[in-house]
Amino acid sequence: MNYELEIIPGTKEFVLQELTTKFSTAKIIDDSKETVISFSDDKDRVEDFETLYSPLRITKENSLTKNLFRRQWKIENSPAGINPSLAYILCMIAEVNENDIVLDPFCGAGTIPITASKYFGVKKVLASDVKGTAVDMTLKNQIAANITKNKMTVFRSNITQLKLQKDSVSKIITNPPFGVRTGNHEENIKIYKSLADKAQVILKEEGKLVCITQEKKLFLDCFSSTYKIIGELQVSQGGLHPTIFVVTK
């Protein structure tokens, strides 16, 4: 059977990685396009590919289509929330594993931390947000995802008042305000500087910070002097073209 995967532009490398790792019998037909990957496999149902979490959709021979980005546990959505497929790719980029303690200090409805816990089996996830409504949404999604409190802690905090121990977090994966749909640039200057300062304290020496943002110059201004920028990837989503930055101390 022939299939097509609709993907987020810029994420082809990671979709191919997930596809070929999980489905060794898949044979790539065409991966030259930015938004579509064509492949063949002896499986004859789109449902057989439900464990692919990085693509948006799968179509079988131009007929049956299944949305792969939908998550049954995602019963609450924040206004500037991240697509679950993109959250999965952020975790891939961060190379999260079962030994990681992951923090998202701008958790929104909890898409990134729940993804890290549910699909990557990390040791612990910490999710915080300055808005009480975001915390409430995250807690509801956490329950729906059947993630226990010992695996995921959700709390309300401003980034400047975040109280975590030194070197307590191995990965920070986050989608901070862009100033496009929520917030504004002046607020973001304080937020991004606070994130850079806070990460210097709580992030382990061998840890990584993965951040997706439209505030590209601001991010570089706040991080380039005290961190190593080890990766940049531009993606397209919802009419925006944010960059995913990967930094280490």
Long-range contacts (C-beta under 8 A, 24 or more apart in sequence): 1-40, 1-41, 1-42, 1-43, 1-44, 1-60, 1-61, 2-29, 2-38, 2-39, 2-40, 2-60, 2-61, 3-38, 3-39, 3-40, 3-41, 3-46, 3-49, 3-58, 3-59, 3-60, 3-61, 4-36, 4-37, 4-38, 4-58, 4-59, 4-62, 5-36, 5-37, 5-38, 5-39, 5-52, 5-55, 5-56, 5-57, 5-58, 5-68, 6-35, 6-36, 6-55, 6-56, 6-57, 6-58, 6-59, 7-34, 7-35, 7-36, 7-37, 7-54, 7-55, 7-56, 8-56, 8-83, 8-85, 8-86, 8-89, 8-235, 8-236, 8-237, 9-34, 9-35, 9-235, 9-236, 10-34, 10-233, 10-234, 10-235, 10-236, 11-54, 11-85, 11-86, 11-89, 11-233, 11-235, 12-37, 14-54, 14-89, 14-92, 14-93, 15-52, 15-54, 15-55, 15-89, 17-92, 18-52, 18-53, 18-54, 18-92, 19-52, 19-55, 22-51, 22-52, 23-49, 23-52, 53-84, 53-85, 53-88, 53-115, 53-119, 54-85, 54-88, 54-89, 54-92, 55-85, 56-83, 56-85, 71-145, 72-144, 73-114, 73-118, 73-141, 73-144, 73-145, 73-146, 74-109, 74-111, 74-141, 74-144, 75-140, 75-141, 75-144, 76-109, 76-136, 76-137, 76-138, 76-140, 76-141, 77-109, 77-137, 78-108, 78-109, 78-134, 78-137, 79-181, 79-182, 80-108, 80-175, 80-177, 80-178, 80-180, 80-181, 80-182, 81-108, 81-109, 81-111, 81-175, 82-108, 82-111, 82-112, 82-175, 82-212, 83-111, 83-237, 83-238, 84-111, 84-115, 86-212, 86-235, 86-237, 87-111, 87-112, 87-115, 88-115, 88-119, 90-115, 90-173, 90-175, 90-210, 90-212, 90-244, 91-115, 91-116, 91-119, 91-120, 91-173, 93-210, 93-231, 93-233, 93-244, 93-246, 94-171, 94-173, 94-208, 94-210, 94-246, 95-208, 96-120, 96-122, 96-171, 96-173, 97-121, 97-122, 98-122, 98-123, 99-123, 99-170, 100-170, 100-171, 101-125, 101-126, 101-168, 101-169, 101-170, 101-171, 102-126, 102-169, 102-170, 102-171, 102-172, 102-173, 103-127, 103-128, 103-164, 103-169, 103-171, 103-172, 103-173, 103-174, 103-202, 104-128, 104-172, 104-173, 104-174, 104-175, 105-129, 105-157, 105-159, 105-162, 105-172, 105-174, 105-176, 105-195, 105-198, 106-159, 106-174, 106-175, 106-176, 106-177, 107-134, 107-135, 107-138, 107-154, 107-174, 108-134, 108-137, 108-138, 108-175, 109-134, 109-137, 109-138, 109-141, 110-137, 110-138, 110-139, 110-141, 110-142, 110-154, 111-141, 112-173, 112-174, 112-175, 113-138, 113-152, 113-154, 114-138, 114-141, 114-142, 114-145, 114-147, 114-152, 116-171, 116-173, 117-145, 117-147, 117-151, 117-152, 118-145, 118-147, 122-171, 124-150, 124-151, 124-152, 124-153, 125-151, 125-152, 125-153, 126-152, 126-153, 126-155, 126-164, 126-169, 127-152, 127-153, 127-154, 127-155, 128-154, 128-155, 128-156, 128-157, 128-162, 129-156, 129-157, 130-156, 130-157, 130-158, 130-159, 131-156, 132-156, 159-191, 159-194, 159-195, 159-198, 160-190, 160-194, 160-198, 162-198, 162-202, 164-202, 165-202, 166-201, 166-202, 167-202, 167-203, 167-204, 167-205, 168-202, 168-204, 169-202, 169-203, 169-204, 169-207, 170-203, 170-204, 170-206, 170-207, 170-208, 171-207, 171-208, 171-209, 171-210, 172-199, 172-202, 172-203, 172-207, 172-208, 172-209, 172-210, 172-211, 173-209, 173-210, 173-211, 174-209, 174-210, 174-211, 174-212, 175-211, 175-212, 175-213, 176-211, 176-213, 176-215, 178-213, 178-214, 178-215, 178-240, 178-242, 179-214, 179-215, 180-214, 180-240, 185-215, 185-218, 188-215, 188-218, 189-218, 192-218, 192-219, 192-222, 192-223, 193-222, 195-222, 196-222, 196-223, 196-226, 196-227, 199-227, 200-226, 200-249, 203-249, 205-249, 206-248, 207-248, 207-249, 208-246, 208-247, 208-248, 209-245, 209-246, 209-247, 209-248, 210-244, 210-245, 210-246, 211-244, 211-245, 211-247, 212-242, 212-243, 212-244, 212-245, 213-242, 213-243, 213-245, 214-240, 214-241, 214-242, 214-243, 216-242, 216-243, 219-243, 219-245, 220-245, 223-247
